[in-house]
Amino acid sequence: FQALRTMVQANPQILQPMLQELGKQNPNLMELIQDHQADFLRLINEPGGEE
């Protein structure tokens, strides 16, 4: 997840295409992200290294 966070923070426009691909590969995970979108975005946008 840290690598994902770093990638999205460096290049925010990559998030949407990446999520579309994730939805194809893992629909259950995509559904969880959509159900908890605010939490997901908060985690993606907070500074790294806190895990």
PDB file of N, CA, C and O in Angstrom:
ATOM      1  N   PHE A   1       0.827  -1.197   0.000  1.00  0.00           N
ATOM      2  CA  PHE A   1       0.000   0.000   0.000  1.00  0.00           C
ATOM      3  C   PHE A   1       0.864   1.250   0.000  1.00  0.00           C
ATOM      4  O   PHE A   1       0.500   2.260  -0.603  1.00  0.00           O
ATOM      5  N   GLN A   2       2.001   1.187   0.671  1.00  0.00           N
ATOM      6  CA  GLN A   2       2.910   2.338   0.707  1.00  0.00           C
ATOM      7  C   GLN A   2       3.373   2.705  -0.699  1.00  0.00           C
ATOM      8  O   GLN A   2       3.448   3.885  -1.040  1.00  0.00           O
ATOM      9  N   ALA A   3       3.683   1.706  -1.509  1.00  0.00           N
ATOM     10  CA  ALA A   3       4.122   1.982  -2.880  1.00  0.00           C
ATOM     11  C   ALA A   3       2.999   2.632  -3.680  1.00  0.00           C
ATOM     12  O   ALA A   3       3.245   3.557  -4.455  1.00  0.00           O
ATOM     13  N   LEU A   4       1.782   2.160  -3.500  1.00  0.00           N
ATOM     14  CA  LEU A   4       0.612   2.744  -4.160  1.00  0.00           C
ATOM     15  C   LEU A   4       0.440   4.195  -3.736  1.00  0.00           C
ATOM     16  O   LEU A   4       0.226   5.072  -4.573  1.00  0.00           O
ATOM     17  N   ARG A   5       0.534   4.445  -2.442  1.00  0.00           N
ATOM     18  CA  ARG A   5       0.381   5.804  -1.912  1.00  0.00           C
ATOM     19  C   ARG A   5       1.435   6.732  -2.524  1.00  0.00           C
ATOM     20  O   ARG A   5       1.112   7.834  -2.968  1.00  0.00           O
ATOM     21  N   THR A   6       2.675   6.291  -2.547  1.00  0.00           N
ATOM     22  CA  THR A   6       3.763   7.105  -3.091  1.00  0.00           C
ATOM     23  C   THR A   6       3.531   7.403  -4.566  1.00  0.00           C
ATOM     24  O   THR A   6       3.737   8.531  -5.014  1.00  0.00           O
ATOM     25  N   MET A   7       3.103   6.397  -5.318  1.00  0.00           N
ATOM     26  CA  MET A   7       2.854   6.556  -6.739  1.00  0.00           C
ATOM     27  C   MET A   7       1.736   7.570  -6.993  1.00  0.00           C
ATOM     28  O   MET A   7       1.870   8.441  -7.853  1.00  0.00           O
ATOM     29  N   VAL A   8       0.645   7.456  -6.253  1.00  0.00           N
ATOM     30  CA  VAL A   8      -0.503   8.346  -6.448  1.00  0.00           C
ATOM     31  C   VAL A   8      -0.167   9.770  -6.009  1.00  0.00           C
ATOM     32  O   VAL A   8      -0.590  10.730  -6.653  1.00  0.00           O
ATOM     33  N   GLN A   9       0.581   9.915  -4.931  1.00  0.00           N
ATOM     34  CA  GLN A   9       0.955  11.257  -4.480  1.00  0.00           C
ATOM     35  C   GLN A   9       1.882  11.930  -5.492  1.00  0.00           C
ATOM     36  O   GLN A   9       1.810  13.145  -5.682  1.00  0.00           O
ATOM     37  N   ALA A  10       2.738  11.165  -6.134  1.00  0.00           N
ATOM     38  CA  ALA A  10       3.651  11.718  -7.126  1.00  0.00           C
ATOM     39  C   ALA A  10       2.946  11.999  -8.452  1.00  0.00           C
ATOM     40  O   ALA A  10       3.362  12.879  -9.205  1.00  0.00           O
ATOM     41  N   ASN A  11       1.879  11.252  -8.733  1.00  0.00           N
ATOM     42  CA  ASN A  11       1.206  11.335 -10.025  1.00  0.00           C
ATOM     43  C   ASN A  11      -0.291  11.087  -9.829  1.00  0.00           C
ATOM     44  O   ASN A  11      -0.778  10.005 -10.156  1.00  0.00           O
ATOM     45  N   PRO A  12      -1.036  12.079  -9.295  1.00  0.00           N
ATOM     46  CA  PRO A  12      -2.447  11.860  -8.925  1.00  0.00           C
ATOM     47  C   PRO A  12      -3.345  11.400 -10.070  1.00  0.00           C
ATOM     48  O   PRO A  12      -4.318  10.685  -9.830  1.00  0.00           O
ATOM     49  N   GLN A  13      -3.045  11.791 -11.301  1.00  0.00           N
ATOM     50  CA  GLN A  13      -3.916  11.411 -12.413  1.00  0.00           C
ATOM     51  C   GLN A  13      -3.861   9.920 -12.717  1.00  0.00           C
ATOM     52  O   GLN A  13      -4.677   9.423 -13.494  1.00  0.00           O
ATOM     53  N   ILE A  14      -2.925   9.204 -12.127  1.00  0.00           N
ATOM     54  CA  ILE A  14      -2.826   7.761 -12.354  1.00  0.00           C
ATOM     55  C   ILE A  14      -3.878   6.976 -11.563  1.00  0.00           C
ATOM     56  O   ILE A  14      -4.149   5.816 -11.874  1.00  0.00           O
ATOM     57  N   LEU A  15      -4.465   7.601 -10.550  1.00  0.00           N
ATOM     58  CA  LEU A  15      -5.368   6.878  -9.648  1.00  0.00           C
ATOM     59  C   LEU A  15      -6.576   6.302 -10.379  1.00  0.00           C
ATOM     60  O   LEU A  15      -6.883   5.122 -10.207  1.00  0.00           O
ATOM     61  N   GLN A  16      -7.267   7.096 -11.186  1.00  0.00           N
ATOM     62  CA  GLN A  16      -8.494   6.620 -11.836  1.00  0.00           C
ATOM     63  C   GLN A  16      -8.236   5.438 -12.772  1.00  0.00           C
ATOM     64  O   GLN A  16      -8.917   4.421 -12.648  1.00  0.00           O
ATOM     65  N   PRO A  17      -7.281   5.527 -13.703  1.00  0.00           N
ATOM     66  CA  PRO A  17      -7.025   4.353 -14.558  1.00  0.00           C
ATOM     67  C   PRO A  17      -6.586   3.128 -13.760  1.00  0.00           C
ATOM     68  O   PRO A  17      -6.938   1.998 -14.098  1.00  0.00           O
ATOM     69  N   MET A  18      -5.826   3.359 -12.712  1.00  0.00           N
ATOM     70  CA  MET A  18      -5.372   2.249 -11.877  1.00  0.00           C
ATOM     71  C   MET A  18      -6.564   1.574 -11.199  1.00  0.00           C
ATOM     72  O   MET A  18      -6.628   0.346 -11.136  1.00  0.00           O
ATOM     73  N   LEU A  19      -7.506   2.373 -10.693  1.00  0.00           N
ATOM     74  CA  LEU A  19      -8.689   1.803 -10.048  1.00  0.00           C
ATOM     75  C   LEU A  19      -9.562   1.056 -11.052  1.00  0.00           C
ATOM     76  O   LEU A  19     -10.155   0.033 -10.711  1.00  0.00           O
ATOM     77  N   GLN A  20      -9.647   1.552 -12.277  1.00  0.00           N
ATOM     78  CA  GLN A  20     -10.415   0.843 -13.305  1.00  0.00           C
ATOM     79  C   GLN A  20      -9.803  -0.528 -13.584  1.00  0.00           C
ATOM     80  O   GLN A  20     -10.523  -1.517 -13.719  1.00  0.00           O
ATOM     81  N   GLU A  21      -8.498  -0.583 -13.669  1.00  0.00           N
ATOM     82  CA  GLU A  21      -7.814  -1.862 -13.896  1.00  0.00           C
ATOM     83  C   GLU A  21      -7.996  -2.788 -12.698  1.00  0.00           C
ATOM     84  O   GLU A  21      -8.215  -3.989 -12.862  1.00  0.00           O
ATOM     85  N   LEU A  22      -7.906  -2.231 -11.505  1.00  0.00           N
ATOM     86  CA  LEU A  22      -8.117  -3.018 -10.292  1.00  0.00           C
ATOM     87  C   LEU A  22      -9.520  -3.626 -10.291  1.00  0.00           C
ATOM     88  O   LEU A  22      -9.698  -4.781  -9.903  1.00  0.00           O
ATOM     89  N   GLY A  23     -10.513  -2.851 -10.724  1.00  0.00           N
ATOM     90  CA  GLY A  23     -11.885  -3.344 -10.786  1.00  0.00           C
ATOM     91  C   GLY A  23     -12.036  -4.542 -11.711  1.00  0.00           C
ATOM     92  O   GLY A  23     -12.850  -5.429 -11.455  1.00  0.00           O
ATOM     93  N   LYS A  24     -11.261  -4.570 -12.775  1.00  0.00           N
ATOM     94  CA  LYS A  24     -11.291  -5.713 -13.698  1.00  0.00           C
ATOM     95  C   LYS A  24     -10.651  -6.942 -13.054  1.00  0.00           C
ATOM     96  O   LYS A  24     -11.145  -8.060 -13.200  1.00  0.00           O
ATOM     97  N   GLN A  25      -9.551  -6.722 -12.343  1.00  0.00           N
ATOM     98  CA  GLN A  25      -8.794  -7.833 -11.778  1.00  0.00           C
ATOM     99  C   GLN A  25      -9.357  -8.327 -10.456  1.00  0.00           C
ATOM    100  O   GLN A  25      -9.275  -9.517 -10.153  1.00  0.00           O
ATOM    101  N   ASN A  26      -9.932  -7.420  -9.662  1.00  0.00           N
ATOM    102  CA  ASN A  26     -10.403  -7.785  -8.329  1.00  0.00           C
ATOM    103  C   ASN A  26     -11.672  -7.003  -7.993  1.00  0.00           C
ATOM    104  O   ASN A  26     -11.619  -6.028  -7.243  1.00  0.00           O
ATOM    105  N   PRO A  27     -12.817  -7.427  -8.544  1.00  0.00           N
ATOM    106  CA  PRO A  27     -14.068  -6.689  -8.331  1.00  0.00           C
ATOM    107  C   PRO A  27     -14.456  -6.558  -6.860  1.00  0.00           C
ATOM    108  O   PRO A  27     -15.044  -5.549  -6.469  1.00  0.00           O
ATOM    109  N   ASN A  28     -14.138  -7.556  -6.041  1.00  0.00           N
ATOM    110  CA  ASN A  28     -14.501  -7.476  -4.619  1.00  0.00           C
ATOM    111  C   ASN A  28     -13.743  -6.363  -3.913  1.00  0.00           C
ATOM    112  O   ASN A  28     -14.322  -5.619  -3.122  1.00  0.00           O
ATOM    113  N   LEU A  29     -12.450  -6.247  -4.196  1.00  0.00           N
ATOM    114  CA  LEU A  29     -11.654  -5.179  -3.595  1.00  0.00           C
ATOM    115  C   LEU A  29     -12.142  -3.817  -4.083  1.00  0.00           C
ATOM    116  O   LEU A  29     -12.215  -2.863  -3.308  1.00  0.00           O
ATOM    117  N   MET A  30     -12.474  -3.731  -5.369  1.00  0.00           N
ATOM    118  CA  MET A  30     -12.969  -2.466  -5.916  1.00  0.00           C
ATOM    119  C   MET A  30     -14.269  -2.060  -5.235  1.00  0.00           C
ATOM    120  O   MET A  30     -14.480  -0.880  -4.956  1.00  0.00           O
ATOM    121  N   GLU A  31     -15.137  -3.022  -4.968  1.00  0.00           N
ATOM    122  CA  GLU A  31     -16.398  -2.734  -4.281  1.00  0.00           C
ATOM    123  C   GLU A  31     -16.136  -2.196  -2.870  1.00  0.00           C
ATOM    124  O   GLU A  31     -16.798  -1.259  -2.425  1.00  0.00           O
ATOM    125  N   LEU A  32     -15.175  -2.790  -2.179  1.00  0.00           N
ATOM    126  CA  LEU A  32     -14.810  -2.293  -0.843  1.00  0.00           C
ATOM    127  C   LEU A  32     -14.289  -0.860  -0.906  1.00  0.00           C
ATOM    128  O   LEU A  32     -14.651  -0.025  -0.077  1.00  0.00           O
ATOM    129  N   ILE A  33     -13.442  -0.582  -1.887  1.00  0.00           N
ATOM    130  CA  ILE A  33     -12.905   0.777  -2.036  1.00  0.00           C
ATOM    131  C   ILE A  33     -14.043   1.756  -2.300  1.00  0.00           C
ATOM    132  O   ILE A  33     -14.069   2.846  -1.728  1.00  0.00           O
ATOM    133  N   GLN A  34     -14.982   1.376  -3.162  1.00  0.00           N
ATOM    134  CA  GLN A  34     -16.101   2.268  -3.462  1.00  0.00           C
ATOM    135  C   GLN A  34     -16.989   2.476  -2.242  1.00  0.00           C
ATOM    136  O   GLN A  34     -17.472   3.584  -2.006  1.00  0.00           O
ATOM    137  N   ASP A  35     -17.204   1.428  -1.475  1.00  0.00           N
ATOM    138  CA  ASP A  35     -18.040   1.537  -0.275  1.00  0.00           C
ATOM    139  C   ASP A  35     -17.396   2.424   0.783  1.00  0.00           C
ATOM    140  O   ASP A  35     -18.090   3.026   1.602  1.00  0.00           O
ATOM    141  N   HIS A  36     -16.076   2.505   0.764  1.00  0.00           N
ATOM    142  CA  HIS A  36     -15.334   3.269   1.778  1.00  0.00           C
ATOM    143  C   HIS A  36     -14.418   4.287   1.096  1.00  0.00           C
ATOM    144  O   HIS A  36     -13.262   4.464   1.481  1.00  0.00           O
ATOM    145  N   GLN A  37     -14.961   4.947   0.080  1.00  0.00           N
ATOM    146  CA  GLN A  37     -14.146   5.823  -0.755  1.00  0.00           C
ATOM    147  C   GLN A  37     -13.490   6.958   0.036  1.00  0.00           C
ATOM    148  O   GLN A  37     -12.321   7.270  -0.190  1.00  0.00           O
ATOM    149  N   ALA A  38     -14.218   7.569   0.947  1.00  0.00           N
ATOM    150  CA  ALA A  38     -13.650   8.681   1.722  1.00  0.00           C
ATOM    151  C   ALA A  38     -12.451   8.204   2.543  1.00  0.00           C
ATOM    152  O   ALA A  38     -11.424   8.880   2.599  1.00  0.00           O
ATOM    153  N   ASP A  39     -12.585   7.043   3.175  1.00  0.00           N
ATOM    154  CA  ASP A  39     -11.474   6.497   3.965  1.00  0.00           C
ATOM    155  C   ASP A  39     -10.287   6.145   3.067  1.00  0.00           C
ATOM    156  O   ASP A  39      -9.136   6.412   3.412  1.00  0.00           O
ATOM    157  N   PHE A  40     -10.579   5.548   1.921  1.00  0.00           N
ATOM    158  CA  PHE A  40      -9.519   5.179   0.991  1.00  0.00           C
ATOM    159  C   PHE A  40      -8.745   6.420   0.536  1.00  0.00           C
ATOM    160  O   PHE A  40      -7.514   6.419   0.527  1.00  0.00           O
ATOM    161  N   LEU A  41      -9.468   7.471   0.162  1.00  0.00           N
ATOM    162  CA  LEU A  41      -8.810   8.694  -0.293  1.00  0.00           C
ATOM    163  C   LEU A  41      -8.013   9.350   0.826  1.00  0.00           C
ATOM    164  O   LEU A  41      -6.944   9.908   0.582  1.00  0.00           O
ATOM    165  N   ARG A  42      -8.523   9.286   2.038  1.00  0.00           N
ATOM    166  CA  ARG A  42      -7.796   9.849   3.178  1.00  0.00           C
ATOM    167  C   ARG A  42      -6.477   9.090   3.370  1.00  0.00           C
ATOM    168  O   ARG A  42      -5.427   9.700   3.574  1.00  0.00           O
ATOM    169  N   LEU A  43      -6.540   7.764   3.302  1.00  0.00           N
ATOM    170  CA  LEU A  43      -5.326   6.955   3.462  1.00  0.00           C
ATOM    171  C   LEU A  43      -4.322   7.209   2.339  1.00  0.00           C
ATOM    172  O   LEU A  43      -3.119   7.297   2.582  1.00  0.00           O
ATOM    173  N   ILE A  44      -4.819   7.325   1.122  1.00  0.00           N
ATOM    174  CA  ILE A  44      -3.947   7.560  -0.030  1.00  0.00           C
ATOM    175  C   ILE A  44      -3.245   8.911   0.090  1.00  0.00           C
ATOM    176  O   ILE A  44      -2.082   9.049  -0.289  1.00  0.00           O
ATOM    177  N   ASN A  45      -3.955   9.901   0.617  1.00  0.00           N
ATOM    178  CA  ASN A  45      -3.425  11.266   0.627  1.00  0.00           C
ATOM    179  C   ASN A  45      -2.627  11.632   1.870  1.00  0.00           C
ATOM    180  O   ASN A  45      -1.962  12.668   1.881  1.00  0.00           O
ATOM    181  N   GLU A  46      -2.673  10.815   2.917  1.00  0.00           N
ATOM    182  CA  GLU A  46      -1.903  11.190   4.105  1.00  0.00           C
ATOM    183  C   GLU A  46      -0.426  10.890   3.885  1.00  0.00           C
ATOM    184  O   GLU A  46      -0.080  10.020   3.085  1.00  0.00           O
ATOM    185  N   PRO A  47       0.439  11.602   4.587  1.00  0.00           N
ATOM    186  CA  PRO A  47       1.880  11.389   4.410  1.00  0.00           C
ATOM    187  C   PRO A  47       2.278   9.942   4.685  1.00  0.00           C
ATOM    188  O   PRO A  47       1.669   9.272   5.519  1.00  0.00           O
ATOM    189  N   GLY A  48       3.287   9.473   3.991  1.00  0.00           N
ATOM    190  CA  GLY A  48       3.729   8.090   4.130  1.00  0.00           C
ATOM    191  C   GLY A  48       4.537   7.849   5.379  1.00  0.00           C
ATOM    192  O   GLY A  48       4.864   8.774   6.122  1.00  0.00           O
ATOM    193  N   GLY A  49       4.855   6.574   5.598  1.00  0.00           N
ATOM    194  CA  GLY A  49       5.727   6.198   6.690  1.00  0.00           C
ATOM    195  C   GLY A  49       5.057   6.048   8.036  1.00  0.00           C
ATOM    196  O   GLY A  49       5.744   5.925   9.050  1.00  0.00           O
ATOM    197  N   GLU A  50       3.739   6.054   8.077  1.00  0.00           N
ATOM    198  CA  GLU A  50       3.041   5.962   9.360  1.00  0.00           C
ATOM    199  C   GLU A  50       2.539   4.558   9.653  1.00  0.00           C
ATOM    200  O   GLU A  50       1.915   4.329  10.689  1.00  0.00           O
ATOM    201  N   GLU A  51       2.801   3.620   8.761  1.00  0.00           N
ATOM    202  CA  GLU A  51       2.294   2.258   8.954  1.00  0.00           C
ATOM    203  C   GLU A  51       3.228   1.451   9.818  1.00  0.00           C
ATOM    204  O   GLU A  51       2.963   0.280  10.087  1.00  0.00           O
TER     205      GLU A  51
END
